[in-house]
Amino acid sequence: MSLANWRDLSIVLLAIEAFIISLAPAVLFYLCVRGISWVLEQIRTYAPQVQGYFRQGAEIAENVSQKIAAPFVAISAAAAQVRRWRSALSSSQWIQKGV
């Protein structure tokens, strides 16, 4: 065999090797796309249910926090009302005294 024949054979072998080596990433990408499609389908199926549970949890947390904060808000409002009455009384006393 001449050198040209070996050259042609090596080119064919390199092309076959390159095809086989590039086949592995192609199969991997194909499986990744299939897996992502399956995951998206599952998310579309179960996401509304999960969202409903989270909405219920948020409503419960809101109700509990309102019940916990209500006494503190009432105390703060009463204290502000007392301060305002005290301020109004002290200013009216100064007016009556003529100061």
Phi, psi and omega in degrees: 000144181271172180295327179295322178295316178297322178298313180296320179295318180293325177295318178296316179296320178295322178294318179295316178297318179296321178295315181294319180292322180283347178291324181298309177296327179295316177295319178298314178297320179299314180293324177296316179296318177297318180295318179295321177298318179296316179297317178297321177297318178295321179296317179296331181284313189260349183298318178298323178295314180296320178298321177298318178296318179294323178296317177298318178298319179294321178294318178297315179297322178295315179297316180295317181294325176295319179292325179287320185278341185304314179296322181292321178294318180296318178297317179296320179293319179295320179295320178294323179294318178296317178299319180293318177298316179298318179296318180293320180292318182292324179288326179288329177292323179292324180291319181291328181281346180086019180268000000 
